[in-house]
Amino acid sequence: MDNLEELDSTAQEVLGRLKSRHLFQSQWDTAAFIIFLLFVGTVLLLLLLACLHCCCCCHQSSRSRKETSMGVDNLALDP
């Protein structure tokens, strides 16, 4: 029963902040939330770019990738 009372008081506090439109206690809370949103947005953007790269750029066969590879062959690895 103690947990229900804590949950109820927390819910009432959150609802009260939503009604007053004062979600954060200080400007530091607001700044930390904005930084967190920027971090989440950056991660989502990188995931989107990785998915686009895999979907759009990986339709080459492995043989054509080997033929078009650039660089120097390592002759020390040949028998």
All heavy atoms as a GROMACS GRO file, in nm:
protein
  616
    1MET      N    1   0.082  -0.119   0.000
    1MET     CA    2   0.000   0.000   0.000
    1MET      C    3   0.086   0.126   0.000
    1MET      O    4   0.044   0.228  -0.051
    1MET     CB    5  -0.090   0.001   0.125
    1MET     CG    6  -0.202  -0.100   0.117
    1MET     SD    7  -0.304  -0.063  -0.022
    1MET     CE    8  -0.462  -0.065   0.051
    2ASP      N    9   0.206   0.116   0.056
    2ASP     CA   10   0.294   0.232   0.062
    2ASP      C   11   0.339   0.273  -0.078
    2ASP      O   12   0.352   0.391  -0.107
    2ASP     CB   13   0.415   0.198   0.150
    2ASP     CG   14   0.464   0.318   0.228
    2ASP    OD1   15   0.386   0.413   0.243
    2ASP    OD2   16   0.580   0.315   0.272
    3ASN      N   17   0.361   0.173  -0.164
    3ASN     CA   18   0.404   0.202  -0.300
    3ASN      C   19   0.294   0.272  -0.379
    3ASN      O   20   0.322   0.360  -0.460
    3ASN     CB   21   0.444   0.073  -0.373
    3ASN     CG   22   0.575   0.017  -0.319
    3ASN    OD1   23   0.655   0.090  -0.264
    3ASN    ND2   24   0.593  -0.112  -0.336
    4LEU      N   25   0.170   0.235  -0.354
    4LEU     CA   26   0.060   0.299  -0.424
    4LEU      C   27   0.047   0.446  -0.385
    4LEU      O   28   0.019   0.532  -0.469
    4LEU     CB   29  -0.071   0.226  -0.396
    4LEU     CG   30  -0.088   0.090  -0.465
    4LEU    CD1   31  -0.216   0.022  -0.418
    4LEU    CD2   32  -0.090   0.108  -0.615
    5GLU      N   33   0.070   0.474  -0.258
    5GLU     CA   34   0.063   0.613  -0.212
    5GLU      C   35   0.177   0.696  -0.272
    5GLU      O   36   0.156   0.811  -0.311
    5GLU     CB   37   0.069   0.617  -0.059
    5GLU     CG   38  -0.055   0.560   0.007
    5GLU     CD   39  -0.041   0.550   0.158
    5GLU    OE1   40   0.063   0.594   0.211
    5GLU    OE2   41  -0.135   0.499   0.221
    6GLU      N   42   0.296   0.638  -0.281
    6GLU     CA   43   0.409   0.708  -0.342
    6GLU      C   44   0.383   0.733  -0.490
    6GLU      O   45   0.410   0.842  -0.542
    6GLU     CB   46   0.537   0.627  -0.326
    6GLU     CG   47   0.593   0.627  -0.187
    6GLU     CD   48   0.722   0.548  -0.178
    6GLU    OE1   49   0.795   0.540  -0.280
    6GLU    OE2   50   0.749   0.493  -0.071
    7LEU      N   51   0.329   0.634  -0.558
    7LEU     CA   52   0.298   0.648  -0.700
    7LEU      C   53   0.192   0.754  -0.722
    7LEU      O   54   0.201   0.836  -0.814
    7LEU     CB   55   0.252   0.513  -0.757
    7LEU     CG   56   0.224   0.509  -0.906
    7LEU    CD1   57   0.350   0.539  -0.986
    7LEU    CD2   58   0.169   0.373  -0.944
    8ASP      N   59   0.092   0.755  -0.635
    8ASP     CA   60  -0.015   0.854  -0.646
    8ASP      C   61   0.039   0.995  -0.622
    8ASP      O   62   0.006   1.088  -0.696
    8ASP     CB   63  -0.126   0.822  -0.546
    8ASP     CG   64  -0.245   0.914  -0.563
    8ASP    OD1   65  -0.285   0.938  -0.679
    8ASP    OD2   66  -0.296   0.964  -0.460
    9SER      N   67   0.125   1.011  -0.521
    9SER     CA   68   0.180   1.145  -0.493
    9SER      C   69   0.271   1.191  -0.608
    9SER      O   70   0.270   1.309  -0.645
    9SER     CB   71   0.254   1.146  -0.361
    9SER     OG   72   0.369   1.064  -0.368
   10THR      N   73   0.346   1.098  -0.666
   10THR     CA   74   0.433   1.134  -0.778
   10THR      C   75   0.349   1.173  -0.899
   10THR      O   76   0.379   1.272  -0.968
   10THR     CB   77   0.524   1.016  -0.814
   10THR    OG1   78   0.600   0.978  -0.699
   10THR    CG2   79   0.619   1.052  -0.927
   11ALA      N   80   0.243   1.099  -0.925
   11ALA     CA   81   0.155   1.131  -1.037
   11ALA      C   82   0.089   1.267  -1.016
   11ALA      O   83   0.077   1.347  -1.111
   11ALA     CB   84   0.050   1.022  -1.054
   12GLN      N   85   0.045   1.296  -0.894
   12GLN     CA   86  -0.016   1.425  -0.866
   12GLN      C   87   0.083   1.539  -0.884
   12GLN      O   88   0.048   1.646  -0.935
   12GLN     CB   89  -0.074   1.426  -0.723
   12GLN     CG   90  -0.191   1.334  -0.704
   12GLN     CD   91  -0.308   1.370  -0.794
   12GLN    OE1   92  -0.332   1.486  -0.823
   12GLN    NE2   93  -0.379   1.268  -0.839
   13GLU      N   94   0.209   1.515  -0.844
   13GLU     CA   95   0.312   1.618  -0.861
   13GLU      C   96   0.338   1.645  -1.008
   13GLU      O   97   0.349   1.761  -1.051
   13GLU     CB   98   0.441   1.572  -0.792
   13GLU     CG   99   0.554   1.673  -0.801
   13GLU     CD  100   0.680   1.622  -0.735
   13GLU    OE1  101   0.674   1.530  -0.652
   13GLU    OE2  102   0.787   1.676  -0.768
   14VAL      N  103   0.348   1.540  -1.088
   14VAL     CA  104   0.372   1.556  -1.232
   14VAL      C  105   0.253   1.626  -1.297
   14VAL      O  106   0.271   1.717  -1.380
   14VAL     CB  107   0.400   1.419  -1.298
   14VAL    CG1  108   0.398   1.429  -1.449
   14VAL    CG2  109   0.533   1.363  -1.249
   15LEU      N  110   0.133   1.587  -1.262
   15LEU     CA  111   0.014   1.651  -1.319
   15LEU      C  112   0.006   1.798  -1.279
   15LEU      O  113  -0.035   1.883  -1.358
   15LEU     CB  114  -0.112   1.577  -1.278
   15LEU     CG  115  -0.132   1.440  -1.342
   15LEU    CD1  116  -0.254   1.370  -1.283
   15LEU    CD2  117  -0.144   1.452  -1.492
   16GLY      N  118   0.045   1.828  -1.157
   16GLY     CA  119   0.046   1.967  -1.112
   16GLY      C  120   0.146   2.051  -1.190
   16GLY      O  121   0.119   2.165  -1.226
   17ARG      N  122   0.262   1.993  -1.220
   17ARG     CA  123   0.362   2.066  -1.299
   17ARG      C  124   0.315   2.085  -1.442
   17ARG      O  125   0.342   2.188  -1.504
   17ARG     CB  126   0.495   1.991  -1.299
   17ARG     CG  127   0.570   2.004  -1.170
   17ARG     CD  128   0.705   1.944  -1.181
   17ARG     NE  129   0.775   1.949  -1.053
   17ARG     CZ  130   0.898   1.914  -1.037
   17ARG    NH1  131   0.968   1.869  -1.138
   17ARG    NH2  132   0.954   1.921  -0.918
   18LEU      N  133   0.248   1.985  -1.496
   18LEU     CA  134   0.195   1.998  -1.632
   18LEU      C  135   0.088   2.108  -1.638
   18LEU      O  136   0.082   2.183  -1.735
   18LEU     CB  137   0.138   1.866  -1.681
   18LEU     CG  138   0.239   1.759  -1.720
   18LEU    CD1  139   0.169   1.629  -1.753
   18LEU    CD2  140   0.323   1.805  -1.838
   19LYS      N  141   0.004   2.114  -1.536
   19LYS     CA  142  -0.101   2.217  -1.535
   19LYS      C  143  -0.041   2.356  -1.520
   19LYS      O  144  -0.090   2.451  -1.580
   19LYS     CB  145  -0.199   2.190  -1.420
   19LYS     CG  146  -0.291   2.074  -1.447
   19LYS     CD  147  -0.384   2.050  -1.330
   19LYS     CE  148  -0.468   1.927  -1.351
   19LYS     NZ  149  -0.552   1.895  -1.235
   20SER      N  150   0.063   2.369  -1.441
   20SER     CA  151   0.124   2.500  -1.421
   20SER      C  152   0.222   2.536  -1.532
   20SER      O  153   0.272   2.648  -1.536
   20SER     CB  154   0.198   2.504  -1.286
   20SER     OG  155   0.312   2.421  -1.291
   21ARG      N  156   0.249   2.442  -1.620
   21ARG     CA  157   0.342   2.460  -1.732
   21ARG      C  158   0.481   2.499  -1.685
   21ARG      O  159   0.556   2.568  -1.754
   21ARG     CB  160   0.290   2.561  -1.832
   21ARG     CG  161   0.162   2.515  -1.899
   21ARG     CD  162   0.113   2.615  -1.997
   21ARG     NE  163  -0.018   2.571  -2.046
   21ARG     CZ  164  -0.048   2.560  -2.172
   21ARG    NH1  165   0.041   2.589  -2.263
   21ARG    NH2  166  -0.166   2.520  -2.209
   22HIS      N  167   0.518   2.457  -1.567
   22HIS     CA  168   0.652   2.480  -1.512
   22HIS      C  169   0.711   2.341  -1.485
   22HIS      O  170   0.709   2.292  -1.373
   22HIS     CB  171   0.644   2.564  -1.384
   22HIS     CG  172   0.778   2.600  -1.331
   22HIS    ND1  173   0.862   2.688  -1.393
   22HIS    CD2  174   0.844   2.556  -1.220
   22HIS    CE1  175   0.972   2.698  -1.323
   22HIS    NE2  176   0.964   2.619  -1.217
   23LEU      N  177   0.765   2.280  -1.592
   23LEU     CA  178   0.810   2.141  -1.581
   23LEU      C  179   0.943   2.128  -1.509
   23LEU      O  180   0.968   2.028  -1.443
   23LEU     CB  181   0.821   2.080  -1.720
   23LEU     CG  182   0.691   2.070  -1.799
   23LEU    CD1  183   0.720   2.018  -1.939
   23LEU    CD2  184   0.594   1.981  -1.728
   24PHE      N  185   1.029   2.226  -1.521
   24PHE     CA  186   1.163   2.217  -1.464
   24PHE      C  187   1.179   2.316  -1.350
   24PHE      O  188   1.121   2.425  -1.351
   24PHE     CB  189   1.268   2.242  -1.572
   24PHE     CG  190   1.253   2.149  -1.690
   24PHE    CD1  191   1.205   2.196  -1.810
   24PHE    CD2  192   1.286   2.016  -1.678
   24PHE    CE1  193   1.192   2.111  -1.917
   24PHE    CE2  194   1.272   1.930  -1.784
   24PHE     CZ  195   1.225   1.977  -1.905
   25GLN      N  196   1.261   2.279  -1.254
   25GLN     CA  197   1.276   2.363  -1.136
   25GLN      C  198   1.373   2.477  -1.158
   25GLN      O  199   1.362   2.582  -1.097
   25GLN     CB  200   1.323   2.278  -1.018
   25GLN     CG  201   1.220   2.178  -0.972
   25GLN     CD  202   1.269   2.096  -0.855
   25GLN    OE1  203   1.382   2.113  -0.810
   25GLN    NE2  204   1.187   2.005  -0.809
   26SER      N  205   1.470   2.456  -1.247
   26SER     CA  206   1.568   2.562  -1.269
   26SER      C  207   1.607   2.565  -1.417
   26SER      O  208   1.567   2.479  -1.496
   26SER     CB  209   1.693   2.539  -1.183
   26SER     OG  210   1.761   2.424  -1.229
   27GLN      N  211   1.688   2.662  -1.451
   27GLN     CA  212   1.736   2.670  -1.589
   27GLN      C  213   1.834   2.558  -1.620
   27GLN      O  214   1.847   2.516  -1.734
   27GLN     CB  215   1.802   2.806  -1.612
   27GLN     CG  216   1.703   2.920  -1.612
   27GLN     CD  217   1.770   3.053  -1.636
   27GLN    OE1  218   1.892   3.064  -1.630
   27GLN    NE2  219   1.690   3.155  -1.662
   28TRP      N  220   1.901   2.507  -1.517
   28TRP     CA  221   1.993   2.394  -1.538
   28TRP      C  222   1.916   2.269  -1.580
   28TRP      O  223   1.965   2.191  -1.662
   28TRP     CB  224   2.074   2.366  -1.412
   28TRP     CG  225   2.179   2.469  -1.388
   28TRP    CD1  226   2.178   2.567  -1.293
   28TRP    CD2  227   2.301   2.486  -1.461
   28TRP    NE1  228   2.292   2.644  -1.302
   28TRP    CE2  229   2.369   2.596  -1.403
   28TRP    CE3  230   2.359   2.420  -1.567
   28TRP    CZ2  231   2.493   2.639  -1.451
   28TRP    CZ3  232   2.483   2.463  -1.614
   28TRP    CH2  233   2.548   2.572  -1.556
   29ASP      N  234   1.799   2.250  -1.523
   29ASP     CA  235   1.716   2.135  -1.563
   29ASP      C  236   1.676   2.147  -1.710
   29ASP      O  237   1.679   2.049  -1.785
   29ASP     CB  238   1.591   2.126  -1.477
   29ASP     CG  239   1.622   2.089  -1.334
   29ASP    OD1  240   1.732   2.038  -1.307
   29ASP    OD2  241   1.535   2.113  -1.248
   30THR      N  242   1.640   2.267  -1.750
   30THR     CA  243   1.602   2.290  -1.889
   30THR      C  244   1.720   2.267  -1.982
   30THR      O  245   1.707   2.201  -2.086
   30THR     CB  246   1.549   2.433  -1.908
   30THR    OG1  247   1.445   2.456  -1.812
   30THR    CG2  248   1.496   2.455  -2.046
   31ALA      N  249   1.837   2.316  -1.945
   31ALA     CA  250   1.957   2.298  -2.027
   31ALA      C  251   1.994   2.151  -2.037
   31ALA      O  252   2.030   2.102  -2.145
   31ALA     CB  253   2.073   2.379  -1.969
   32ALA      N  254   1.986   2.079  -1.926
   32ALA     CA  255   2.018   1.936  -1.927
   32ALA      C  256   1.921   1.859  -2.016
   32ALA      O  257   1.960   1.768  -2.090
   32ALA     CB  258   2.016   1.880  -1.786
   33PHE      N  259   1.794   1.898  -2.013
   33PHE     CA  260   1.695   1.831  -2.096
   33PHE      C  261   1.720   1.859  -2.244
   33PHE      O  262   1.709   1.769  -2.329
   33PHE     CB  263   1.555   1.877  -2.056
   33PHE     CG  264   1.445   1.804  -2.128
   33PHE    CD1  265   1.421   1.670  -2.103
   33PHE    CD2  266   1.367   1.870  -2.220
   33PHE    CE1  267   1.320   1.602  -2.169
   33PHE    CE2  268   1.265   1.804  -2.287
   33PHE     CZ  269   1.242   1.670  -2.261
   34ILE      N  270   1.758   1.980  -2.277
   34ILE     CA  271   1.788   2.014  -2.416
   34ILE      C  272   1.911   1.938  -2.465
   34ILE      O  273   1.912   1.885  -2.577
   34ILE     CB  274   1.806   2.166  -2.431
   34ILE    CG1  275   1.671   2.236  -2.412
   34ILE    CG2  276   1.868   2.203  -2.564
   34ILE    CD1  277   1.680   2.386  -2.404
   35ILE      N  278   2.012   1.927  -2.381
   35ILE     CA  279   2.132   1.851  -2.418
   35ILE      C  280   2.097   1.704  -2.437
   35ILE      O  281   2.144   1.639  -2.532
   35ILE     CB  282   2.242   1.869  -2.312
   35ILE    CG1  283   2.296   2.013  -2.320
   35ILE    CG2  284   2.356   1.769  -2.331
   35ILE    CD1  285   2.388   2.050  -2.207
   36PHE      N  286   2.012   1.649  -2.351
   36PHE     CA  287   1.967   1.511  -2.366
   36PHE      C  288   1.892   1.492  -2.498
   36PHE      O  289   1.914   1.394  -2.570
   36PHE     CB  290   1.879   1.472  -2.248
   36PHE     CG  291   1.819   1.336  -2.260
   36PHE    CD1  292   1.898   1.223  -2.244
   36PHE    CD2  293   1.686   1.320  -2.290
   36PHE    CE1  294   1.843   1.097  -2.257
   36PHE    CE2  295   1.630   1.195  -2.303
   36PHE     CZ  296   1.708   1.082  -2.286
   37LEU      N  297   1.804   1.585  -2.532
   37LEU     CA  298   1.730   1.575  -2.659
   37LEU      C  299   1.824   1.585  -2.779
   37LEU      O  300   1.804   1.514  -2.879
   37LEU     CB  301   1.624   1.683  -2.667
   37LEU     CG  302   1.500   1.662  -2.579
   37LEU    CD1  303   1.402   1.777  -2.599
   37LEU    CD2  304   1.433   1.530  -2.609
   38LEU      N  305   1.926   1.670  -2.771
   38LEU     CA  306   2.024   1.678  -2.878
   38LEU      C  307   2.100   1.547  -2.894
   38LEU      O  308   2.126   1.501  -3.006
   38LEU     CB  309   2.122   1.793  -2.853
   38LEU     CG  310   2.068   1.933  -2.877
   38LEU    CD1  311   2.169   2.037  -2.830
   38LEU    CD2  312   2.036   1.952  -3.023
   39PHE      N  313   2.136   1.486  -2.783
   39PHE     CA  314   2.206   1.357  -2.787
   39PHE      C  315   2.118   1.250  -2.852
   39PHE      O  316   2.163   1.177  -2.940
   39PHE     CB  317   2.247   1.316  -2.645
   39PHE     CG  318   2.306   1.178  -2.639
   39PHE    CD1  319   2.435   1.155  -2.684
   39PHE    CD2  320   2.233   1.072  -2.588
   39PHE    CE1  321   2.490   1.029  -2.678
   39PHE    CE2  322   2.287   0.945  -2.583
   39PHE     CZ  323   2.416   0.924  -2.627
   40VAL      N  324   1.993   1.242  -2.810
   40VAL     CA  325   1.901   1.142  -2.866
   40VAL      C  326   1.880   1.169  -3.015
   40VAL      O  327   1.880   1.076  -3.097
   40VAL     CB  328   1.768   1.143  -2.789
   40VAL    CG1  329   1.662   1.062  -2.860
   40VAL    CG2  330   1.788   1.090  -2.648
   41GLY      N  331   1.866   1.295  -3.054
   41GLY     CA  332   1.849   1.329  -3.195
   41GLY      C  333   1.971   1.291  -3.278
   41GLY      O  334   1.958   1.241  -3.390
   42THR      N  335   2.090   1.313  -3.223
   42THR     CA  336   2.213   1.277  -3.294
   42THR      C  337   2.223   1.126  -3.313
   42THR      O  338   2.259   1.078  -3.420
   42THR     CB  339   2.335   1.329  -3.217
   42THR    OG1  340   2.322   1.470  -3.200
   42THR    CG2  341   2.464   1.299  -3.291
   43VAL      N  342   2.190   1.051  -3.208
   43VAL     CA  343   2.194   0.904  -3.219
   43VAL      C  344   2.093   0.856  -3.323
   43VAL      O  345   2.125   0.769  -3.405
   43VAL     CB  346   2.169   0.840  -3.081
   43VAL    CG1  347   2.146   0.690  -3.093
   43VAL    CG2  348   2.286   0.867  -2.988
   44LEU      N  349   1.975   0.911  -3.323
   44LEU     CA  350   1.874   0.871  -3.422
   44LEU      C  351   1.917   0.907  -3.564
   44LEU      O  352   1.895   0.830  -3.657
   44LEU     CB  353   1.739   0.935  -3.389
   44LEU     CG  354   1.669   0.880  -3.264
   44LEU    CD1  355   1.541   0.959  -3.238
   44LEU    CD2  356   1.639   0.732  -3.279
   45LEU      N  357   1.979   1.023  -3.580
   45LEU     CA  358   2.028   1.063  -3.711
   45LEU      C  359   2.137   0.967  -3.760
   45LEU      O  360   2.138   0.926  -3.876
   45LEU     CB  361   2.081   1.206  -3.707
   45LEU     CG  362   2.142   1.258  -3.838
   45LEU    CD1  363   2.035   1.270  -3.946
   45LEU    CD2  364   2.212   1.389  -3.814
   46LEU      N  365   2.229   0.930  -3.671
   46LEU     CA  366   2.334   0.836  -3.709
   46LEU      C  367   2.278   0.699  -3.744
   46LEU      O  368   2.324   0.634  -3.838
   46LEU     CB  369   2.439   0.826  -3.598
   46LEU     CG  370   2.526   0.949  -3.579
   46LEU    CD1  371   2.616   0.932  -3.458
   46LEU    CD2  372   2.608   0.977  -3.703
   47LEU      N  373   2.177   0.654  -3.669
   47LEU     CA  374   2.113   0.526  -3.703
   47LEU      C  375   2.044   0.533  -3.839
   47LEU      O  376   2.051   0.438  -3.918
   47LEU     CB  377   2.012   0.488  -3.595
   47LEU     CG  378   2.069   0.432  -3.465
   47LEU    CD1  379   1.960   0.415  -3.362
   47LEU    CD2  380   2.138   0.300  -3.490
   48LEU      N  381   1.978   0.645  -3.866
   48LEU     CA  382   1.914   0.662  -3.995
   48LEU      C  383   2.016   0.661  -4.108
   48LEU      O  384   1.995   0.596  -4.212
   48LEU     CB  385   1.834   0.794  -3.996
   48LEU     CG  386   1.767   0.829  -4.128
   48LEU    CD1  387   1.653   0.732  -4.155
   48LEU    CD2  388   1.716   0.971  -4.124
   49LEU      N  389   2.127   0.731  -4.090
   49LEU     CA  390   2.232   0.732  -4.192
   49LEU      C  391   2.292   0.594  -4.212
   49LEU      O  392   2.321   0.554  -4.325
   49LEU     CB  393   2.340   0.833  -4.155
   49LEU     CG  394   2.300   0.980  -4.164
   49LEU    CD1  395   2.413   1.069  -4.113
   49LEU    CD2  396   2.265   1.016  -4.306
   50ALA      N  397   2.311   0.518  -4.104
   50ALA     CA  398   2.364   0.383  -4.116
   50ALA      C  399   2.267   0.293  -4.192
   50ALA      O  400   2.308   0.214  -4.277
   50ALA     CB  401   2.394   0.325  -3.978
   51CYS      N  402   2.139   0.305  -4.163
   51CYS     CA  403   2.039   0.224  -4.234
   51CYS      C  404   2.033   0.262  -4.382
   51CYS      O  405   2.024   0.174  -4.468
   51CYS     CB  406   1.902   0.240  -4.170
   51CYS     SG  407   1.889   0.163  -4.009
   52LEU      N  408   2.039   0.391  -4.411
   52LEU     CA  409   2.040   0.434  -4.550
   52LEU      C  410   2.164   0.383  -4.623
   52LEU      O  411   2.156   0.342  -4.739
   52LEU     CB  412   2.033   0.586  -4.558
   52LEU     CG  413   1.898   0.649  -4.529
   52LEU    CD1  414   1.911   0.802  -4.528
   52LEU    CD2  415   1.796   0.606  -4.631
   53HIS      N  416   2.276   0.385  -4.556
   53HIS     CA  417   2.399   0.336  -4.618
   53HIS      C  418   2.389   0.187  -4.648
   53HIS      O  419   2.428   0.141  -4.755
   53HIS     CB  420   2.519   0.363  -4.527
   53HIS     CG  421   2.647   0.311  -4.581
   53HIS    ND1  422   2.713   0.372  -4.687
   53HIS    CD2  423   2.721   0.203  -4.548
   53HIS    CE1  424   2.822   0.303  -4.714
   53HIS    NE2  425   2.830   0.201  -4.631
   54CYS      N  426   2.336   0.110  -4.553
   54CYS     CA  427   2.322  -0.034  -4.574
   54CYS      C  428   2.220  -0.064  -4.683
   54CYS      O  429   2.241  -0.155  -4.764
   54CYS     CB  430   2.280  -0.103  -4.444
   54CYS     SG  431   2.411  -0.108  -4.322
   55CYS      N  432   2.112   0.008  -4.687
   55CYS     CA  433   2.006  -0.020  -4.784
   55CYS      C  434   2.042   0.028  -4.924
   55CYS      O  435   2.007  -0.038  -5.023
   55CYS     CB  436   1.876   0.046  -4.741
   55CYS     SG  437   1.807  -0.023  -4.591
   56CYS      N  438   2.110   0.140  -4.935
   56CYS     CA  439   2.134   0.200  -5.065
   56CYS      C  440   2.270   0.165  -5.125
   56CYS      O  441   2.286   0.165  -5.246
   56CYS     CB  442   2.123   0.352  -5.056
   56CYS     SG  443   1.959   0.406  -5.006
   57CYS      N  444   2.368   0.139  -5.043
   57CYS     CA  445   2.505   0.124  -5.094
   57CYS      C  446   2.556  -0.020  -5.092
   57CYS      O  447   2.666  -0.045  -5.139
   57CYS     CB  448   2.600   0.211  -5.012
   57CYS     SG  449   2.559   0.384  -5.020
   58CYS      N  450   2.484  -0.112  -5.037
   58CYS     CA  451   2.535  -0.248  -5.022
   58CYS      C  452   2.479  -0.344  -5.125
   58CYS      O  453   2.480  -0.465  -5.105
   58CYS     CB  454   2.504  -0.300  -4.882
   58CYS     SG  455   2.597  -0.213  -4.756
   59HIS      N  456   2.430  -0.293  -5.237
   59HIS     CA  457   2.375  -0.382  -5.339
   59HIS      C  458   2.480  -0.429  -5.437
   59HIS      O  459   2.448  -0.493  -5.535
   59HIS     CB  460   2.260  -0.312  -5.413
   59HIS     CG  461   2.141  -0.292  -5.327
   59HIS    ND1  462   2.065  -0.396  -5.279
   59HIS    CD2  463   2.084  -0.180  -5.277
   59HIS    CE1  464   1.967  -0.348  -5.206
   59HIS    NE2  465   1.978  -0.217  -5.203
   60GLN      N  466   2.607  -0.399  -5.413
   60GLN     CA  467   2.714  -0.446  -5.498
   60GLN      C  468   2.751  -0.588  -5.456
   60GLN      O  469   2.745  -0.624  -5.340
   60GLN     CB  470   2.837  -0.358  -5.482
   60GLN     CG  471   2.812  -0.213  -5.518
   60GLN     CD  472   2.933  -0.128  -5.485
   60GLN    OE1  473   3.029  -0.177  -5.428
   60GLN    NE2  474   2.927  -0.002  -5.522
   61SER      N  475   2.789  -0.668  -5.552
   61SER     CA  476   2.833  -0.803  -5.518
   61SER      C  477   2.974  -0.796  -5.460
   61SER      O  478   3.047  -0.700  -5.480
   61SER     CB  479   2.831  -0.894  -5.640
   61SER     OG  480   2.927  -0.850  -5.733
   62SER      N  481   3.013  -0.899  -5.390
   62SER     CA  482   3.145  -0.898  -5.327
   62SER      C  483   3.255  -0.902  -5.432
   62SER      O  484   3.363  -0.851  -5.411
   62SER     CB  485   3.157  -1.016  -5.231
   62SER     OG  486   3.146  -1.138  -5.303
   63ARG      N  487   3.228  -0.964  -5.548
   63ARG     CA  488   3.329  -0.971  -5.654
   63ARG      C  489   3.356  -0.832  -5.711
   63ARG      O  490   3.471  -0.795  -5.734
   63ARG     CB  491   3.282  -1.066  -5.764
   63ARG     CG  492   3.389  -1.089  -5.870
   63ARG     CD  493   3.348  -1.197  -5.964
   63ARG     NE  494   3.352  -1.325  -5.893
   63ARG     CZ  495   3.314  -1.440  -5.944
   63ARG    NH1  496   3.267  -1.445  -6.066
   63ARG    NH2  497   3.322  -1.551  -5.874
   64SER      N  498   3.252  -0.755  -5.735
   64SER     CA  499   3.274  -0.622  -5.792
   64SER      C  500   3.340  -0.530  -5.690
   64SER      O  501   3.416  -0.442  -5.728
   64SER     CB  502   3.142  -0.562  -5.840
   64SER     OG  503   3.058  -0.535  -5.731
   65ARG      N  504   3.313  -0.550  -5.562
   65ARG     CA  505   3.380  -0.470  -5.460
   65ARG      C  506   3.528  -0.501  -5.458
   65ARG      O  507   3.612  -0.416  -5.438
   65ARG     CB  508   3.319  -0.497  -5.323
   65ARG     CG  509   3.238  -0.382  -5.272
   65ARG     CD  510   3.196  -0.403  -5.130
   65ARG     NE  511   3.082  -0.493  -5.128
   65ARG     CZ  512   3.050  -0.574  -5.030
   65ARG    NH1  513   3.125  -0.576  -4.923
   65ARG    NH2  514   2.947  -0.652  -5.034
   66LYS      N  515   3.563  -0.630  -5.479
   66LYS     CA  516   3.703  -0.670  -5.475
   66LYS      C  517   3.778  -0.613  -5.595
   66LYS      O  518   3.893  -0.574  -5.584
   66LYS     CB  519   3.712  -0.822  -5.474
   66LYS     CG  520   3.842  -0.876  -5.427
   66LYS     CD  521   3.832  -1.026  -5.414
   66LYS     CE  522   3.946  -1.079  -5.329
   66LYS     NZ  523   3.939  -1.222  -5.314
   67GLU      N  524   3.712  -0.608  -5.710
   67GLU     CA  525   3.776  -0.555  -5.829
   67GLU      C  526   3.795  -0.404  -5.820
   67GLU      O  527   3.892  -0.352  -5.874
   67GLU     CB  528   3.691  -0.589  -5.952
   67GLU     CG  529   3.689  -0.736  -5.984
   67GLU     CD  530   3.590  -0.769  -6.093
   67GLU    OE1  531   3.522  -0.677  -6.142
   67GLU    OE2  532   3.578  -0.888  -6.127
   68THR      N  533   3.705  -0.334  -5.756
   68THR     CA  534   3.714  -0.189  -5.750
   68THR      C  535   3.784  -0.140  -5.624
   68THR      O  536   3.788  -0.021  -5.600
   68THR     CB  537   3.574  -0.126  -5.755
   68THR    OG1  538   3.498  -0.172  -5.644
   68THR    CG2  539   3.503  -0.159  -5.884
   69SER      N  540   3.839  -0.230  -5.545
   69SER     CA  541   3.904  -0.186  -5.422
   69SER      C  542   4.031  -0.109  -5.455
   69SER      O  543   4.098  -0.136  -5.554
   69SER     CB  544   3.936  -0.306  -5.333
   69SER     OG  545   4.033  -0.387  -5.395
   70MET      N  546   4.061  -0.016  -5.370
   70MET     CA  547   4.177   0.069  -5.392
   70MET      C  548   4.281   0.034  -5.287
   70MET      O  549   4.249  -0.016  -5.181
   70MET     CB  550   4.137   0.216  -5.381
   70MET     CG  551   4.036   0.258  -5.484
   70MET     SD  552   3.986   0.427  -5.463
   70MET     CE  553   4.131   0.510  -5.521
   71GLY      N  554   4.403   0.062  -5.316
   71GLY     CA  555   4.509   0.038  -5.220
   71GLY      C  556   4.619  -0.047  -5.280
   71GLY      O  557   4.623  -0.077  -5.399
   72VAL      N  558   4.708  -0.092  -5.194
   72VAL     CA  559   4.823  -0.168  -5.236
   72VAL      C  560   4.808  -0.310  -5.184
   72VAL      O  561   4.771  -0.330  -5.069
   72VAL     CB  562   4.953  -0.104  -5.182
   72VAL    CG1  563   5.075  -0.183  -5.223
   72VAL    CG2  564   4.963   0.040  -5.228
   73ASP      N  565   4.836  -0.409  -5.269
   73ASP     CA  566   4.835  -0.548  -5.224
   73ASP      C  567   4.953  -0.574  -5.132
   73ASP      O  568   5.066  -0.530  -5.159
   73ASP     CB  569   4.841  -0.645  -5.342
   73ASP     CG  570   4.712  -0.643  -5.424
   73ASP    OD1  571   4.608  -0.609  -5.364
   73ASP    OD2  572   4.717  -0.675  -5.542
   74ASN      N  573   4.929  -0.649  -5.026
   74ASN     CA  574   5.036  -0.684  -4.935
   74ASN      C  575   5.099  -0.813  -4.985
   74ASN      O  576   5.045  -0.922  -4.965
   74ASN     CB  577   4.979  -0.700  -4.794
   74ASN     CG  578   5.087  -0.717  -4.691
   74ASN    OD1  579   5.206  -0.728  -4.724
   74ASN    ND2  580   5.048  -0.719  -4.565
   75LEU      N  581   5.214  -0.803  -5.049
   75LEU     CA  582   5.278  -0.920  -5.107
   75LEU      C  583   5.340  -1.010  -5.002
   75LEU      O  584   5.372  -1.126  -5.030
   75LEU     CB  585   5.385  -0.875  -5.208
   75LEU     CG  586   5.331  -0.794  -5.327
   75LEU    CD1  587   5.444  -0.747  -5.417
   75LEU    CD2  588   5.230  -0.877  -5.405
   76ALA      N  589   5.356  -0.964  -4.881
   76ALA     CA  590   5.413  -1.047  -4.775
   76ALA      C  591   5.317  -1.156  -4.734
   76ALA      O  592   5.359  -1.257  -4.677
   76ALA     CB  593   5.449  -0.961  -4.655
   77LEU      N  594   5.188  -1.139  -4.763
   77LEU     CA  595   5.091  -1.241  -4.726
   77LEU      C  596   5.081  -1.352  -4.829
   77LEU      O  597   5.024  -1.456  -4.802
   77LEU     CB  598   4.953  -1.176  -4.706
   77LEU     CG  599   4.942  -1.078  -4.591
   77LEU    CD1  600   4.805  -1.014  -4.588
   77LEU    CD2  601   4.970  -1.149  -4.459
   78ASP      N  602   5.135  -1.331  -4.950
   78ASP     CA  603   5.132  -1.435  -5.052
   78ASP      C  604   5.234  -1.543  -5.019
   78ASP      O  605   5.345  -1.513  -4.970
   78ASP     CB  606   5.163  -1.376  -5.190
   78ASP     CG  607   5.050  -1.290  -5.240
   78ASP    OD1  608   4.936  -1.311  -5.193
   78ASP    OD2  609   5.073  -1.203  -5.327
   79PRO      N  610   5.200  -1.671  -5.048
   79PRO     CA  611   5.296  -1.780  -5.018
   79PRO      C  612   5.416  -1.778  -5.111
   79PRO      O  613   5.420  -1.731  -5.216
   79PRO     CB  614   5.214  -1.906  -5.037
   79PRO     CG  615   5.092  -1.867  -5.111
   79PRO     CD  616   5.074  -1.721  -5.097
   0.00000   0.00000   0.00000
